[in-house]
Amino acid sequence: MIEEGSVVNALFVFVPVDPGTREAVLRTSVVLSSLVTGTLGGVLTGAVAVVLCRVLPSATGRGGTGSAYPTGSRR
């Protein structure tokens, strides 16, 4: 359902378009918006993880560069 006052609705004020086409454009814009939002969220999460790995010591005491399991340990 297209909400009154939405950007997509505002774009179609000047061009008469079939409601089905309007719905398809709205759904496409929602998918693209979700992809952009998800990508930005992933980049931000990855950046925080990199900073935490560099700042916090690891279980091996080598600053996040080694395995969590000491050499010769049983898993």
N, C-alpha and C positions, 0 to 999 in steps of 0.2 A: 504494500500500500504506500503510495507516495504521499508524504506529509505536506500540508500546505506550508509554504515558506521555505521549502528545501531548495538547495542549489539546483538540483535537477529540474524541479518544477519551475524555478525562476528562468532557467535556460529555455524552456519550451513555451514561455509566455509569448514570444515573438514568432515562433514557428509552430503551426498546428501539426501535431503528431498523434498518430494512433496510440491509444492507451497501452496496447501491448508492446509497442516499441518503446514507449516511455518506461514501462516496467523493466524491459530488458536493459535499457541504458542504466537505470537505477541499480539493478542487480550487478551489472558489470562494474559500475563505480564502487559499489560496496566491496566487491572482491578485490579490486585494485587497492582500495583503502586498507583493507585487512592485510594484504601482502606487505604494503609499506609499513604499517604499524607493527606487524610481526617482525619484519626485518630490523627496524629500528630498536625494538625491544630486545631482539637477539644480540645486536651489536652492543647495546648498553650492558646487557648481562655478561657478555663475553669480556668486555672491558673491565667490569668490576671483578670478574674471576681472575683476569691477568694481574690486576693490581693486588688482589688478595694473595695470589701465589707468590708475588715478588716481595710482599711485605711480611706475611706471616711465615714462620719457620715450618718446615714439613716434619713429618714423623721421624725422618732420618737425620734431621738437623742440617741438611744441605740446601735449604732455601727452595724446596719444591722441585728439585731436579732428579730425585731418586724415587725408588719404589717405596711403598708404605711398609713392605715386608723386608726385614733385615736379611742379609745374605745367610743362607743356611737354615732359615727358619721354616717351620712346617706351616702350611696354609690350611 
